């Protein structure tokens, strides 16, 4: 049962992160097409947002390992 819980936690975190990254990147591209003069600001903000979103699956993997090995 622990293996199933760990797999579900890791899988859902990866799915949510991929959806979040896609949404952030698509909105950034949309903003760049509307206002090309602030593309560098948008791109910098996008990198910060993607980095924060990527922290979620990393934490989920850590929690999955805790579920498995604790």
C-alpha positions as CSV (number, residue, x, y, z in Angstrom):
1,X,0.0,0.0,0.0
2,X,2.9,2.3,0.7
3,X,4.2,1.9,-2.9
4,X,0.8,2.8,-4.3
5,X,0.6,6.0,-2.1
6,X,4.1,7.0,-3.1
7,X,3.4,6.4,-6.8
8,X,0.2,8.4,-6.7
9,X,1.8,11.3,-4.9
10,X,4.7,11.5,-7.3
11,X,2.5,11.1,-10.4
12,X,0.0,13.7,-9.4
13,X,2.7,16.2,-8.5
14,X,4.4,15.6,-11.9
15,X,1.0,16.1,-13.7
16,X,0.2,19.2,-11.8
17,X,3.7,20.7,-12.4
18,X,3.5,20.0,-16.1
19,X,0.1,21.7,-16.3
20,X,1.3,24.7,-14.3
21,X,4.4,25.1,-16.4
22,X,2.5,24.9,-19.6
23,X,0.0,27.5,-18.3
24,X,2.8,29.9,-17.2
25,X,4.8,29.6,-20.4
26,X,1.7,30.0,-22.6
27,X,0.6,33.2,-20.8
28,X,4.2,34.5,-21.0
29,X,4.3,34.0,-24.7
30,X,0.9,35.6,-25.0
31,X,2.2,38.6,-23.0
32,X,5.3,38.8,-25.2
33,X,3.2,38.9,-28.4
34,X,1.0,41.7,-27.0
35,X,3.9,43.8,-25.6
36,X,7.2,42.9,-27.2
37,X,9.0,45.7,-25.5
38,X,8.7,44.1,-22.0
39,X,9.6,40.6,-23.2
40,X,12.8,40.4,-21.1
41,X,10.9,41.3,-17.9
42,X,8.3,38.7,-18.7
43,X,10.9,36.1,-19.4
44,X,12.7,36.7,-16.1
45,X,9.4,36.5,-14.2
46,X,8.5,33.3,-16.1
47,X,11.8,31.7,-15.1
48,X,11.1,32.5,-11.4
49,X,7.6,31.1,-11.7
50,X,8.7,27.9,-13.4
51,X,11.4,27.4,-10.8
52,X,8.8,27.7,-8.0
53,X,6.5,25.3,-9.8
54,X,9.3,22.8,-10.3
55,X,9.8,22.8,-6.5
56,X,6.4,21.0,-6.0
57,X,7.4,17.7,-7.7
58,X,10.8,17.7,-6.0
59,X,9.0,18.0,-2.6
60,X,6.5,15.3,-3.7
61,X,9.4,12.9,-4.5
62,X,10.9,13.7,-1.0
63,X,7.6,12.9,0.6
64,X,7.2,9.8,-1.5
65,X,10.6,8.6,-0.2
66,X,9.5,9.3,3.3
67,X,6.3,7.3,2.8
68,X,8.3,4.4,1.4
69,X,11.2,4.3,3.8
70,X,9.8,5.6,7.0
